[in-house]
Amino acid sequence: MMIDEEIARIRAHRNNIHRYRRLLKTKLSDVERQFIERRLSEESSALAALTSRTFPIAFTVPQFPSTQGAAGASS
């Protein structure tokens, strides 16, 4: 699949997630709320899977030594 299509699918999932979050802030019946919460969970899972496939490289923040450790090492 082309990257443009993947990005469009990511955008669609994000839009659905935002819509469901907005709906959860409104007055809903218990059945409606359960349905929307389930759809929100499904959309979130689909988004996570799609983004991990589309952008498989994970960036990590390097762990820097604490300032105390660095100061103690230079003494």
Residue pairs with C-beta under 8 A, 6 or more apart in sequence:
3 54
6 50
6 53
6 54
7 54
9 50
10 47
10 50
10 51
10 54
13 43
13 46
13 47
13 50
14 47
16 39
16 43
17 40
17 43
17 44
17 47
20 36
20 39
20 40
20 43
21 40
23 36
24 33
24 36
24 37
24 40
28 36
65 73
